[in-house]
Amino acid sequence: MSRLDGDRKKIDTIDKQIAELFEERFNVVKDVIDYKIENRLPILNSGREKEITEKNTNRIQDEDIREYFKVWYEELLLLSKEYQKQIQDEK
């Protein structure tokens, strides 16, 4: 197996883990929006969103990729809000 094949195999394994964690995260998001609906809370909490974006971005040790992670994470939060909105609209 070439180094490229080995790296691609590692990426496949990581991608599988990312998919599993994505699904797990969105299952929790569903619980969050259910709570927000029951308690008449808004989907967006910009203070919390800023706080968790900063906290999670700072977990990235490699400064060369930190900004890429931040962009990816902000997109994840956007998808999360869209999912919450979809559930809210259905109820």
Helices and strands as residue ranges (DSSP letters): H 3-38, H 46-57, H 63-90
